[in-house]
Amino acid sequence: HVQLVESGGGSVQAGGSLTLSCAASGITSSTNCIGWFRQAPGKEREGVAAIDGDGRTSYADSVKGRFTISQDNAKNTLYLQMNNLKPEDTAMYYCAATGRPIEIAIQALGVIGVADNYWGQGTQVTVSS
């Protein structure tokens, strides 16, 4: 079965950087994209970034130019490099997989009830002003 294990969260000051990692296993051919979504207390989930098997990427407007998603296929690891962090980036970040194509992956990551959607336990990112 699909397992996604996040690491790398922490607390930083505004303007700082963090890199999240996700160790993936059990990925099947039904997965088209992997990526990250986040959820802050009292707020809805927000897709952050996604990447497909061809290396195409998609980003939420709120993180474009600041976050970079990448993958190391040899290590089955997904990364999210986050630069110029803002207090509004504070949230639990989840590594996720979806069977949806890259064009709509951001909207699909972490949505309950969607077939072939999986996500990990999350890692907390806190940005102080």
Helices and strands as residue ranges (DSSP letters): E 3-7, E 10-13, E 18-25, E 33-39, E 46-52, E 57-59, E 67-72, E 77-82, G 87-89, E 91-98, H 102-108, E 118-119, E 123-128
